[in-house]
Amino acid sequence: MPITSKKLSYIYNPKTPVAKLALDEVSFHLEEGGFIALVGRTGCGKSTLVQHLNALLFPTGGEIEIDDFLNAAEKKRRSKKLFEVRAKVGVVFQFSEQQLFEETVEKDVCFGPKNFGLSEEKALEKAHESLAKVGLGEEFYKRSPFDLSGGEKRRVAIAGVLACSPKYLVLDEPTAGLDPYGAKQMMELFKSINDSGVTIIFVTHDMNLVLGYASEVLIFHDGKLMKQGKPEDLFQEDLSSYSLESPLSYSFARKLNDKGMGLELSKCKDEVSLAKEIAKRKGK
């Protein structure tokens, strides 16, 4: 089943002099299986929306439905079993490696599934499966998470969420603080998770990642959802009013097409694919 938001609104510090409208009647529909990007400048409402997906926040107005779970402003209409949606919607927060706390990697990854009721044996099984998915083998099980590199710590944190078998994986700035090589490795990991059937929803400021990986993008501005669609369609428009820029490879491809190159823009996802498209045209 999909995710559907209907006039979702949220106000921080309501009925006070510092009240702030963070989400303003946001409505959208997302099908399962997508790799969905949430974009917009800082303070536009992206992270606030993320916290409604697993009921860390309750709406001030409207509602959002995740499968059969309803998070609504009207308390009587809200679904009661919060642990069910929090198991189904796994959230990996920005700099998630700072949330590690157990003495070994294995124990840290086991914490989530045990908290959701799995036995020690099943939790260990899930932990080992999840660590394998993020590229960490047996040699990491008994190590302290605090002795790992920054990238390895982040993988442990992601494994901890995956061990709960989420149907939806929500990522808040997943490549923050990583160098380009580390960011690419991280996004390829998420792509493999998405290919296994998990819906990915990620918040980012990097339009190159949006073009390279997203199947759909939602653009937010001052708490409102301004546009929703395929990245290659949205990047054909002027996004400067939302403080966004088109990815470099896409902008360059468009300029070449203005000169008559005839590139297939949907295939110009990055520098490598752009070069391949240029080579094709040159070969004709």
C-alpha atoms as an extended CHARMM CRD file, in Angstrom:
* protein
*
       284  EXT
         1         1  MET       CA              0.0000000000        0.0000000000        0.0000000000  PROA      1               0.0000000000
         2         2  PRO       CA              1.1640000000        3.5900000000       -0.6170000000  PROA      2               0.0000000000
         3         3  ILE       CA              1.8080000000        6.7210000000        1.4520000000  PROA      3               0.0000000000
         4         4  THR       CA             -0.8540000000        9.4280000000        1.1280000000  PROA      4               0.0000000000
         5         5  SER       CA             -0.7550000000       12.8810000000        2.7140000000  PROA      5               0.0000000000
         6         6  LYS       CA             -3.8860000000       15.0550000000        2.8300000000  PROA      6               0.0000000000
         7         7  LYS       CA             -3.5230000000       18.7330000000        3.7700000000  PROA      7               0.0000000000
         8         8  LEU       CA             -0.8640000000       17.8440000000        6.3390000000  PROA      8               0.0000000000
         9         9  SER       CA              0.0710000000       20.8370000000        8.5150000000  PROA      9               0.0000000000
        10        10  TYR       CA              2.3290000000       21.2680000000       11.5030000000  PROA      10              0.0000000000
        11        11  ILE       CA              3.0020000000       24.2630000000       13.7600000000  PROA      11              0.0000000000
        12        12  TYR       CA              5.9400000000       24.3960000000       16.1520000000  PROA      12              0.0000000000
        13        13  ASN       CA              5.1590000000       26.1390000000       19.4890000000  PROA      13              0.0000000000
        14        14  PRO       CA              1.4820000000       26.7820000000       18.6570000000  PROA      14              0.0000000000
        15        15  LYS       CA             -0.3700000000       29.5840000000       20.4220000000  PROA      15              0.0000000000
        16        16  THR       CA              2.8800000000       31.2800000000       21.4430000000  PROA      16              0.0000000000
        17        17  PRO       CA              4.6690000000       34.3770000000       20.1140000000  PROA      17              0.0000000000
        18        18  VAL       CA              7.2720000000       32.1120000000       18.4730000000  PROA      18              0.0000000000
        19        19  ALA       CA              4.7870000000       29.8410000000       16.6460000000  PROA      19              0.0000000000
        20        20  LYS       CA              6.1170000000       28.6470000000       13.2750000000  PROA      20              0.0000000000
        21        21  LEU       CA              4.1570000000       26.9890000000       10.4860000000  PROA      21              0.0000000000
        22        22  ALA       CA              6.5280000000       24.2360000000        9.2790000000  PROA      22              0.0000000000
        23        23  LEU       CA              4.1220000000       22.3120000000        7.0120000000  PROA      23              0.0000000000
        24        24  ASP       CA              1.2820000000       24.0850000000        5.2320000000  PROA      24              0.0000000000
        25        25  GLU       CA             -1.4840000000       21.7750000000        3.8960000000  PROA      25              0.0000000000
        26        26  VAL       CA              0.8910000000       19.3640000000        2.1740000000  PROA      26              0.0000000000
        27        27  SER       CA             -0.8070000000       16.7510000000       -0.0300000000  PROA      27              0.0000000000
        28        28  PHE       CA              0.8820000000       14.0090000000       -2.0670000000  PROA      28              0.0000000000
        29        29  HSD       CA              0.7210000000       10.3370000000       -2.9750000000  PROA      29              0.0000000000
        30        30  LEU       CA              3.7170000000        7.9750000000       -3.1260000000  PROA      30              0.0000000000
        31        31  GLU       CA              3.6260000000        4.4430000000       -4.4970000000  PROA      31              0.0000000000
        32        32  GLU       CA              5.6780000000        1.6050000000       -3.0350000000  PROA      32              0.0000000000
        33        33  GLY       CA              9.1210000000        0.7610000000       -4.3790000000  PROA      33              0.0000000000
        34        34  GLY       CA             10.2700000000        4.2680000000       -5.2980000000  PROA      34              0.0000000000
        35        35  PHE       CA             13.5490000000        6.0600000000       -4.5910000000  PROA      35              0.0000000000
        36        36  ILE       CA             12.0640000000        9.4020000000       -3.5770000000  PROA      36              0.0000000000
        37        37  ALA       CA             13.9450000000       12.6440000000       -2.9000000000  PROA      37              0.0000000000
        38        38  LEU       CA             12.7020000000       15.4800000000       -0.6650000000  PROA      38              0.0000000000
        39        39  VAL       CA             14.4480000000       18.7380000000       -1.5530000000  PROA      39              0.0000000000
        40        40  GLY       CA             14.3250000000       22.4230000000       -0.6870000000  PROA      40              0.0000000000
        41        41  ARG       CA             16.3500000000       24.9540000000        1.2500000000  PROA      41              0.0000000000
        42        42  THR       CA             16.9700000000       24.6160000000        4.9940000000  PROA      42              0.0000000000
        43        43  GLY       CA             13.8120000000       25.2020000000        7.0320000000  PROA      43              0.0000000000
        44        44  CYS       CA             11.3550000000       24.3610000000        4.2400000000  PROA      44              0.0000000000
        45        45  GLY       CA              9.6840000000       21.4840000000        6.1300000000  PROA      45              0.0000000000
        46        46  LYS       CA             11.4750000000       18.3640000000        4.8430000000  PROA      46              0.0000000000
        47        47  SER       CA             12.6980000000       17.0570000000        8.1900000000  PROA      47              0.0000000000
        48        48  THR       CA              9.3760000000       17.9040000000        9.8330000000  PROA      48              0.0000000000
        49        49  LEU       CA              7.6210000000       15.7650000000        7.2300000000  PROA      49              0.0000000000
        50        50  VAL       CA             10.0530000000       12.8990000000        7.8700000000  PROA      50              0.0000000000
        51        51  GLN       CA              9.1120000000       12.8910000000       11.5640000000  PROA      51              0.0000000000
        52        52  HSD       CA              5.4300000000       12.4460000000       10.6540000000  PROA      52              0.0000000000
        53        53  LEU       CA              6.1690000000        9.3050000000        8.6610000000  PROA      53              0.0000000000
        54        54  ASN       CA              6.7690000000        7.2260000000       11.7840000000  PROA      54              0.0000000000
        55        55  ALA       CA              4.6940000000        9.3150000000       14.1910000000  PROA      55              0.0000000000
        56        56  LEU       CA              7.5330000000       11.0790000000       16.0000000000  PROA      56              0.0000000000
        57        57  LEU       CA              5.3100000000       14.1220000000       15.4030000000  PROA      57              0.0000000000
        58        58  PHE       CA              1.5140000000       14.3180000000       15.1990000000  PROA      58              0.0000000000
        59        59  PRO       CA             -0.1080000000       16.7430000000       12.7250000000  PROA      59              0.0000000000
        60        60  THR       CA             -1.5620000000       20.0750000000       13.7200000000  PROA      60              0.0000000000
        61        61  GLY       CA             -3.9430000000       19.7260000000       10.7920000000  PROA      61              0.0000000000
        62        62  GLY       CA             -4.7110000000       17.1400000000        8.1180000000  PROA      62              0.0000000000
        63        63  GLU       CA             -3.3140000000       13.6230000000        8.0590000000  PROA      63              0.0000000000
        64        64  ILE       CA             -0.8010000000       11.2240000000        6.5510000000  PROA      64              0.0000000000
        65        65  GLU       CA             -1.5200000000        7.5390000000        5.9500000000  PROA      65              0.0000000000
        66        66  ILE       CA              1.2860000000        4.9670000000        5.7060000000  PROA      66              0.0000000000
        67        67  ASP       CA             -0.2680000000        1.7060000000        4.5190000000  PROA      67              0.0000000000
        68        68  ASP       CA             -3.0070000000        1.0810000000        7.0990000000  PROA      68              0.0000000000
        69        69  PHE       CA             -1.5330000000        3.3950000000        9.7640000000  PROA      69              0.0000000000
        70        70  LEU       CA             -3.1440000000        6.8320000000       10.0770000000  PROA      70              0.0000000000
        71        71  ASN       CA             -1.3300000000        9.7710000000       11.6800000000  PROA      71              0.0000000000
        72        72  ALA       CA             -4.0140000000       12.4370000000       11.9910000000  PROA      72              0.0000000000
        73        73  ALA       CA             -4.5190000000       15.7690000000       13.7270000000  PROA      73              0.0000000000
        74        74  GLU       CA             -7.7560000000       14.4690000000       15.2140000000  PROA      74              0.0000000000
        75        75  LYS       CA             -6.6320000000       12.2720000000       18.1090000000  PROA      75              0.0000000000
        76        76  LYS       CA             -9.6370000000        9.9500000000       17.9100000000  PROA      76              0.0000000000
        77        77  ARG       CA             -8.7690000000        9.0050000000       14.3170000000  PROA      77              0.0000000000
        78        78  ARG       CA             -5.0900000000        8.1850000000       14.9180000000  PROA      78              0.0000000000
        79        79  SER       CA             -3.9690000000        4.5780000000       14.7730000000  PROA      79              0.0000000000
        80        80  LYS       CA             -2.9860000000        3.4050000000       18.2510000000  PROA      80              0.0000000000
        81        81  LYS       CA             -0.0970000000        0.9670000000       17.7880000000  PROA      81              0.0000000000
        82        82  LEU       CA              2.8450000000        3.2880000000       17.2300000000  PROA      82              0.0000000000
        83        83  PHE       CA              5.4200000000        0.4990000000       17.4780000000  PROA      83              0.0000000000
        84        84  GLU       CA              3.9840000000       -1.0610000000       14.2890000000  PROA      84              0.0000000000
        85        85  VAL       CA              4.5790000000        2.0000000000       12.1260000000  PROA      85              0.0000000000
        86        86  ARG       CA              7.9700000000        2.6140000000       13.7490000000  PROA      86              0.0000000000
        87        87  ALA       CA              9.0280000000       -0.9020000000       12.7940000000  PROA      87              0.0000000000
        88        88  LYS       CA              7.6630000000       -0.4400000000        9.2750000000  PROA      88              0.0000000000
        89        89  VAL       CA              9.2090000000        3.0160000000        8.7110000000  PROA      89              0.0000000000
        90        90  GLY       CA             12.9070000000        3.0270000000        9.5850000000  PROA      90              0.0000000000
        91        91  VAL       CA             14.4900000000        6.4670000000        9.9480000000  PROA      91              0.0000000000
        92        92  VAL       CA             18.2320000000        7.0830000000        9.6190000000  PROA      92              0.0000000000
        93        93  PHE       CA             18.9000000000       10.5740000000       10.9250000000  PROA      93              0.0000000000
        94        94  GLN       CA             21.6670000000       12.9070000000        9.7970000000  PROA      94              0.0000000000
        95        95  PHE       CA             25.0100000000       11.8680000000       11.3630000000  PROA      95              0.0000000000
        96        96  SER       CA             23.3010000000        8.7010000000       12.5920000000  PROA      96              0.0000000000
        97        97  GLU       CA             26.6480000000        7.3100000000       13.7500000000  PROA      97              0.0000000000
        98        98  GLN       CA             26.3320000000        9.6170000000       16.7690000000  PROA      98              0.0000000000
        99        99  GLN       CA             23.4470000000        7.4300000000       17.9860000000  PROA      99              0.0000000000
       100       100  LEU       CA             25.6400000000        4.3380000000       18.5320000000  PROA      100             0.0000000000
       101       101  PHE       CA             25.9040000000        3.3930000000       22.1970000000  PROA      101             0.0000000000
       102       102  GLU       CA             26.4830000000       -0.3420000000       22.7900000000  PROA      102             0.0000000000
       103       103  GLU       CA             29.8470000000       -1.9170000000       23.5950000000  PROA      103             0.0000000000
       104       104  THR       CA             29.9750000000       -4.0440000000       20.4260000000  PROA      104             0.0000000000
       105       105  VAL       CA             28.7140000000       -3.6450000000       16.8600000000  PROA      105             0.0000000000
       106       106  GLU       CA             26.6620000000       -6.8180000000       17.1920000000  PROA      106             0.0000000000
       107       107  LYS       CA             24.8700000000       -5.6200000000       20.3360000000  PROA      107             0.0000000000
       108       108  ASP       CA             24.1570000000       -2.2170000000       18.8120000000  PROA      108             0.0000000000
       109       109  VAL       CA             22.5220000000       -3.6900000000       15.7090000000  PROA      109             0.0000000000
       110       110  CYS       CA             20.5440000000       -6.1760000000       17.8490000000  PROA      110             0.0000000000
       111       111  PHE       CA             19.0010000000       -3.4120000000       19.9610000000  PROA      111             0.0000000000
       112       112  GLY       CA             16.2380000000       -2.4580000000       17.5100000000  PROA      112             0.0000000000
       113       113  PRO       CA             14.8600000000       -5.9270000000       16.6930000000  PROA      113             0.0000000000
       114       114  LYS       CA             14.9860000000       -6.9390000000       20.3840000000  PROA      114             0.0000000000
       115       115  ASN       CA             13.1170000000       -3.7530000000       21.2690000000  PROA      115             0.0000000000
       116       116  PHE       CA             10.4050000000       -4.7730000000       18.7930000000  PROA      116             0.0000000000
       117       117  GLY       CA             10.0130000000       -8.1710000000       20.4620000000  PROA      117             0.0000000000
       118       118  LEU       CA             12.4000000000      -10.5430000000       18.6960000000  PROA      118             0.0000000000
       119       119  SER       CA             14.2060000000      -13.2020000000       20.7100000000  PROA      119             0.0000000000
       120       120  GLU       CA             17.9610000000      -12.9610000000       21.2780000000  PROA      120             0.0000000000
       121       121  GLU       CA             18.5360000000      -15.6530000000       18.6620000000  PROA      121             0.0000000000
       122       122  LYS       CA             16.3340000000      -14.0200000000       15.9910000000  PROA      122             0.0000000000
       123       123  ALA       CA             17.7540000000      -10.5800000000       16.7480000000  PROA      123             0.0000000000
       124       124  LEU       CA             21.2940000000      -11.8990000000       16.2250000000  PROA      124             0.0000000000
       125       125  GLU       CA             20.2310000000      -13.4910000000       12.9580000000  PROA      125             0.0000000000
       126       126  LYS       CA             18.7250000000      -10.1970000000       11.7770000000  PROA      126             0.0000000000
       127       127  ALA       CA             21.8000000000       -8.2650000000       12.9250000000  PROA      127             0.0000000000
       128       128  HSD       CA             24.1750000000      -10.5120000000       10.9950000000  PROA      128             0.0000000000
       129       129  GLU       CA             22.0080000000      -10.3110000000        7.8570000000  PROA      129             0.0000000000
       130       130  SER       CA             21.8650000000       -6.5110000000        8.0750000000  PROA      130             0.0000000000
       131       131  LEU       CA             25.5870000000       -6.1130000000        8.6730000000  PROA      131             0.0000000000
       132       132  ALA       CA             26.2310000000       -8.2530000000        5.6000000000  PROA      132             0.0000000000
       133       133  LYS       CA             23.9230000000       -5.9880000000        3.5570000000  PROA      133             0.0000000000
       134       134  VAL       CA             25.9700000000       -2.9200000000        4.4830000000  PROA      134             0.0000000000
       135       135  GLY       CA             29.2630000000       -4.6880000000        3.7500000000  PROA      135             0.0000000000
       136       136  LEU       CA             30.4340000000       -5.4580000000        7.2870000000  PROA      136             0.0000000000
       137       137  GLY       CA             31.4580000000       -9.0930000000        7.9580000000  PROA      137             0.0000000000
       138       138  GLU       CA             32.0580000000      -11.2420000000       11.0230000000  PROA      138             0.0000000000
       139       139  GLU       CA             35.2880000000       -9.4370000000       11.8530000000  PROA      139             0.0000000000
       140       140  PHE       CA             33.1640000000       -6.4450000000       12.9340000000  PROA      140             0.0000000000
       141       141  TYR       CA             30.7290000000       -8.2670000000       15.2550000000  PROA      141             0.0000000000
       142       142  LYS       CA             32.7320000000       -7.9800000000       18.4950000000  PROA      142             0.0000000000
       143       143  ARG       CA             34.4470000000       -4.6810000000       17.7640000000  PROA      143             0.0000000000
       144       144  SER       CA             33.4950000000       -1.5100000000       19.5810000000  PROA      144             0.0000000000
       145       145  PRO       CA             31.5240000000        0.8010000000       17.2650000000  PROA      145             0.0000000000
       146       146  PHE       CA             33.5520000000        3.6960000000       18.6630000000  PROA      146             0.0000000000
       147       147  ASP       CA             36.7670000000        2.2580000000       17.2160000000  PROA      147             0.0000000000
       148       148  LEU       CA             35.4540000000        2.2640000000       13.6380000000  PROA      148             0.0000000000
       149       149  SER       CA             35.9530000000        4.8310000000       10.8960000000  PROA      149             0.0000000000
       150       150  GLY       CA             33.2400000000        7.4210000000       10.2730000000  PROA      150             0.0000000000
       151       151  GLY       CA             31.9110000000        5.5550000000        7.2360000000  PROA      151             0.0000000000
       152       152  GLU       CA             31.9010000000        2.2240000000        9.0870000000  PROA      152             0.0000000000
       153       153  LYS       CA             30.0170000000        3.7750000000       12.0220000000  PROA      153             0.0000000000
       154       154  ARG       CA             27.3590000000        5.0700000000        9.6370000000  PROA      154             0.0000000000
       155       155  ARG       CA             27.0030000000        1.6060000000        8.1050000000  PROA      155             0.0000000000
       156       156  VAL       CA             26.5020000000        0.1170000000       11.5760000000  PROA      156             0.0000000000
       157       157  ALA       CA             23.7750000000        2.6830000000       12.2850000000  PROA      157             0.0000000000
       158       158  ILE       CA             22.0640000000        1.8400000000        8.9860000000  PROA      158             0.0000000000
       159       159  ALA       CA             22.3560000000       -1.8900000000        9.7610000000  PROA      159             0.0000000000
       160       160  GLY       CA             20.5980000000       -1.2320000000       13.0760000000  PROA      160             0.0000000000
       161       161  VAL       CA             17.6040000000        0.1940000000       11.2130000000  PROA      161             0.0000000000
       162       162  LEU       CA             17.6370000000       -2.5360000000        8.5330000000  PROA      162             0.0000000000
       163       163  ALA       CA             17.6310000000       -5.2210000000       11.2450000000  PROA      163             0.0000000000
       164       164  CYS       CA             14.0540000000       -4.1710000000       12.0490000000  PROA      164             0.0000000000
       165       165  SER       CA             13.0370000000       -5.1570000000        8.4760000000  PROA      165             0.0000000000
       166       166  PRO       CA             11.4980000000       -1.8040000000        7.4980000000  PROA      166             0.0000000000
       167       167  LYS       CA              9.2560000000       -1.5550000000        4.4680000000  PROA      167             0.0000000000
       168       168  TYR       CA             10.1690000000        2.1290000000        4.1150000000  PROA      168             0.0000000000
       169       169  LEU       CA             13.6610000000        3.5140000000        4.7740000000  PROA      169             0.0000000000
       170       170  VAL       CA             13.8120000000        7.2680000000        5.4200000000  PROA      170             0.0000000000
       171       171  LEU       CA             17.2020000000        8.9860000000        5.2020000000  PROA      171             0.0000000000
       172       172  ASP       CA             17.8810000000       12.5370000000        6.4180000000  PROA      172             0.0000000000
       173       173  GLU       CA             20.9120000000       13.9140000000        4.5310000000  PROA      173             0.0000000000
       174       174  PRO       CA             22.5300000000       10.4480000000        4.2570000000  PROA      174             0.0000000000
       175       175  THR       CA             25.7600000000       11.6870000000        2.6430000000  PROA      175             0.0000000000
       176       176  ALA       CA             26.3810000000       14.6340000000        4.9900000000  PROA      176             0.0000000000
       177       177  GLY       CA             30.0490000000       14.8680000000        5.9520000000  PROA      177             0.0000000000
       178       178  LEU       CA             31.2070000000       12.2480000000        3.4240000000  PROA      178             0.0000000000
       179       179  ASP       CA             33.7180000000       12.8450000000        0.6440000000  PROA      179             0.0000000000
       180       180  PRO       CA             32.5210000000       12.2540000000       -2.9720000000  PROA      180             0.0000000000
       181       181  TYR       CA             33.7880000000        8.6540000000       -3.0220000000  PROA      181             0.0000000000
       182       182  GLY       CA             32.1550000000        7.8650000000        0.3310000000  PROA      182             0.0000000000
       183       183  ALA       CA             28.9180000000        9.5280000000       -0.7760000000  PROA      183             0.0000000000
       184       184  LYS       CA             28.8110000000        7.4340000000       -3.9470000000  PROA      184             0.0000000000
       185       185  GLN       CA             29.4220000000        4.2280000000       -1.9590000000  PROA      185             0.0000000000
       186       186  MET       CA             26.6290000000        5.1540000000        0.4410000000  PROA      186             0.0000000000
       187       187  MET       CA             24.1390000000        5.9090000000       -2.3500000000  PROA      187             0.0000000000
       188       188  GLU       CA             25.0080000000        2.6700000000       -4.1480000000  PROA      188             0.0000000000
       189       189  LEU       CA             24.2690000000        0.8490000000       -0.8870000000  PROA      189             0.0000000000
       190       190  PHE       CA             20.8450000000        2.4970000000       -0.7170000000  PROA      190             0.0000000000
       191       191  LYS       CA             20.2190000000        1.6660000000       -4.3630000000  PROA      191             0.0000000000
       192       192  SER       CA             20.8580000000       -2.0190000000       -3.6350000000  PROA      192             0.0000000000
       193       193  ILE       CA             18.4540000000       -1.8260000000       -0.6780000000  PROA      193             0.0000000000
       194       194  ASN       CA             15.8580000000       -0.1980000000       -2.9310000000  PROA      194             0.0000000000
       195       195  ASP       CA             16.4000000000       -2.9250000000       -5.5470000000  PROA      195             0.0000000000
       196       196  SER       CA             15.5500000000       -5.5080000000       -2.8500000000  PROA      196             0.0000000000
       197       197  GLY       CA             12.0590000000       -4.0000000000       -2.5380000000  PROA      197             0.0000000000
       198       198  VAL       CA             12.4580000000       -1.3640000000        0.1970000000  PROA      198             0.0000000000
       199       199  THR       CA             11.0030000000        2.0640000000       -0.5880000000  PROA      199             0.0000000000
       200       200  ILE       CA             13.6390000000        4.7810000000       -0.0520000000  PROA      200             0.0000000000
       201       201  ILE       CA             12.7480000000        8.3570000000        0.9220000000  PROA      201             0.0000000000
       202       202  PHE       CA             15.7490000000       10.6470000000        1.3030000000  PROA      202             0.0000000000
       203       203  VAL       CA             16.2680000000       14.2990000000        2.2230000000  PROA      203             0.0000000000
       204       204  THR       CA             19.1290000000       16.0090000000        0.4220000000  PROA      204             0.0000000000
       205       205  HSD       CA             20.5310000000       19.3350000000       -0.7770000000  PROA      205             0.0000000000
       206       206  ASP       CA             22.6400000000       17.6320000000       -3.4450000000  PROA      206             0.0000000000
       207       207  MET       CA             20.8490000000       17.8200000000       -6.7840000000  PROA      207             0.0000000000
       208       208  ASN       CA             23.4560000000       15.5670000000       -8.3810000000  PROA      208             0.0000000000
       209       209  LEU       CA             22.2970000000       12.7420000000       -6.0680000000  PROA      209             0.0000000000
       210       210  VAL       CA             18.6810000000       13.4870000000       -6.9530000000  PROA      210             0.0000000000
       211       211  LEU       CA             19.3700000000       13.1800000000      -10.6770000000  PROA      211             0.0000000000
       212       212  GLY       CA             21.6130000000       10.1400000000      -10.2530000000  PROA      212             0.0000000000
       213       213  TYR       CA             19.3480000000        8.0530000000       -8.0060000000  PROA      213             0.0000000000
       214       214  ALA       CA             15.8350000000        9.4070000000       -7.4690000000  PROA      214             0.0000000000
       215       215  SER       CA             12.8450000000        8.0460000000       -9.3620000000  PROA      215             0.0000000000
       216       216  GLU       CA             10.6810000000       10.8910000000       -8.0420000000  PROA      216             0.0000000000
       217       217  VAL       CA             11.3100000000       14.2310000000       -6.3480000000  PROA      217             0.0000000000
       218       218  LEU       CA              9.1930000000       16.4920000000       -4.1260000000  PROA      218             0.0000000000
       219       219  ILE       CA             10.2040000000       20.1700000000       -3.9090000000  PROA      219             0.0000000000
       220       220  PHE       CA              9.3310000000       22.0780000000       -0.7180000000  PROA      220             0.0000000000
       221       221  HSD       CA              9.4120000000       25.8200000000       -0.1210000000  PROA      221             0.0000000000
       222       222  ASP       CA              8.3500000000       27.6300000000        3.0740000000  PROA      222             0.0000000000
       223       223  GLY       CA              6.4000000000       24.6220000000        4.3090000000  PROA      223             0.0000000000
       224       224  LYS       CA              4.5130000000       24.0440000000        1.0600000000  PROA      224             0.0000000000
       225       225  LEU       CA              4.8810000000       21.2780000000       -1.5010000000  PROA      225             0.0000000000
       226       226  MET       CA              5.5620000000       23.1860000000       -4.7160000000  PROA      226             0.0000000000
       227       227  LYS       CA              6.2070000000       20.4350000000       -7.2490000000  PROA      227             0.0000000000
       228       228  GLN       CA              6.2880000000       16.6540000000       -7.5580000000  PROA      228             0.0000000000
       229       229  GLY       CA              7.5560000000       14.6370000000      -10.5000000000  PROA      229             0.0000000000
       230       230  LYS       CA             10.4510000000       12.9060000000      -12.2200000000  PROA      230             0.0000000000
       231       231  PRO       CA             13.8560000000       14.6100000000      -11.7150000000  PROA      231             0.0000000000
       232       232  GLU       CA             14.5640000000       14.9150000000      -15.4450000000  PROA      232             0.0000000000
       233       233  ASP       CA             11.2550000000       16.7460000000      -15.9330000000  PROA      233             0.0000000000
       234       234  LEU       CA             11.6450000000       19.1170000000      -12.9830000000  PROA      234             0.0000000000
       235       235  PHE       CA             15.2370000000       20.0230000000      -13.8420000000  PROA      235             0.0000000000
       236       236  GLN       CA             14.0690000000       21.3930000000      -17.1830000000  PROA      236             0.0000000000
       237       237  GLU       CA             12.4190000000       24.2170000000      -15.2310000000  PROA      237             0.0000000000
       238       238  ASP       CA             13.9930000000       27.2270000000      -13.5060000000  PROA      238             0.0000000000
       239       239  LEU       CA             14.3330000000       26.1680000000       -9.8650000000  PROA      239             0.0000000000
       240       240  SER       CA             16.2030000000       29.2470000000       -8.6320000000  PROA      240             0.0000000000
       241       241  SER       CA             13.0960000000       30.6090000000       -6.8820000000  PROA      241             0.0000000000
       242       242  TYR       CA             13.3170000000       27.5730000000       -4.5680000000  PROA      242             0.0000000000
       243       243  SER       CA             17.0650000000       28.1280000000       -3.9730000000  PROA      243             0.0000000000
       244       244  LEU       CA             17.8490000000       25.0200000000       -6.0380000000  PROA      244             0.0000000000
       245       245  GLU       CA             20.1790000000       24.5330000000       -8.9700000000  PROA      245             0.0000000000
       246       246  SER       CA             20.0990000000       21.9400000000      -11.7300000000  PROA      246             0.0000000000
       247       247  PRO       CA             22.8460000000       19.2820000000      -11.5180000000  PROA      247             0.0000000000
       248       248  LEU       CA             26.0240000000       20.2310000000      -13.3940000000  PROA      248             0.0000000000
       249       249  SER       CA             25.9080000000       17.2990000000      -15.8180000000  PROA      249             0.0000000000
       250       250  TYR       CA             22.2760000000       17.9910000000      -16.6680000000  PROA      250             0.0000000000
       251       251  SER       CA             22.8360000000       21.7380000000      -17.1260000000  PROA      251             0.0000000000
       252       252  PHE       CA             25.8160000000       21.0630000000      -19.3870000000  PROA      252             0.0000000000
       253       253  ALA       CA             23.8120000000       18.5380000000      -21.4310000000  PROA      253             0.0000000000
       254       254  ARG       CA             21.0330000000       21.0800000000      -21.9220000000  PROA      254             0.0000000000
       255       255  LYS       CA             23.5260000000       23.6770000000      -23.1500000000  PROA      255             0.0000000000
       256       256  LEU       CA             24.9220000000       21.1660000000      -25.6190000000  PROA      256             0.0000000000
       257       257  ASN       CA             21.4110000000       20.4490000000      -26.8500000000  PROA      257             0.0000000000
       258       258  ASP       CA             20.8360000000       24.1780000000      -27.3150000000  PROA      258             0.0000000000
       259       259  LYS       CA             23.7700000000       23.9730000000      -29.7440000000  PROA      259             0.0000000000
       260       260  GLY       CA             22.1200000000       21.0980000000      -31.6010000000  PROA      260             0.0000000000
       261       261  MET       CA             23.8330000000       18.1040000000      -29.9810000000  PROA      261             0.0000000000
       262       262  GLY       CA             20.5880000000       16.1170000000      -29.5380000000  PROA      262             0.0000000000
       263       263  LEU       CA             21.5240000000       14.2930000000      -26.3090000000  PROA      263             0.0000000000
       264       264  GLU       CA             18.9700000000       12.1050000000      -24.5280000000  PROA      264             0.0000000000
       265       265  LEU       CA             18.7000000000       14.1110000000      -21.3110000000  PROA      265             0.0000000000
       266       266  SER       CA             17.1130000000       11.2980000000      -19.2890000000  PROA      266             0.0000000000
       267       267  LYS       CA             20.3540000000        9.3310000000      -19.6680000000  PROA      267             0.0000000000
       268       268  CYS       CA             22.6660000000       12.1700000000      -18.5850000000  PROA      268             0.0000000000
       269       269  LYS       CA             22.6640000000       11.2780000000      -14.8770000000  PROA      269             0.0000000000
       270       270  ASP       CA             26.3190000000       12.0840000000      -14.1420000000  PROA      270             0.0000000000
       271       271  GLU       CA             29.6410000000       12.8680000000      -15.8150000000  PROA      271             0.0000000000
       272       272  VAL       CA             30.1770000000        9.2740000000      -16.9670000000  PROA      272             0.0000000000
       273       273  SER       CA             26.7400000000        8.8390000000      -18.5410000000  PROA      273             0.0000000000
       274       274  LEU       CA             27.0110000000       12.3250000000      -20.0880000000  PROA      274             0.0000000000
       275       275  ALA       CA             30.3310000000       11.3920000000      -21.6830000000  PROA      275             0.0000000000
       276       276  LYS       CA             28.7680000000        8.1920000000      -23.0780000000  PROA      276             0.0000000000
       277       277  GLU       CA             25.8890000000       10.1480000000      -24.5980000000  PROA      277             0.0000000000
       278       278  ILE       CA             28.3000000000       12.6330000000      -26.1990000000  PROA      278             0.0000000000
       279       279  ALA       CA             30.3720000000        9.7610000000      -27.5810000000  PROA      279             0.0000000000
       280       280  LYS       CA             27.2500000000        8.2230000000      -29.1220000000  PROA      280             0.0000000000
       281       281  ARG       CA             26.3840000000       11.4740000000      -30.9110000000  PROA      281             0.0000000000
       282       282  LYS       CA             29.9530000000       11.9930000000      -32.0490000000  PROA      282             0.0000000000
       283       283  GLY       CA             29.9680000000        8.4680000000      -33.4820000000  PROA      283             0.0000000000
       284       284  LYS       CA             26.9730000000        9.1410000000      -35.7120000000  PROA      284             0.0000000000
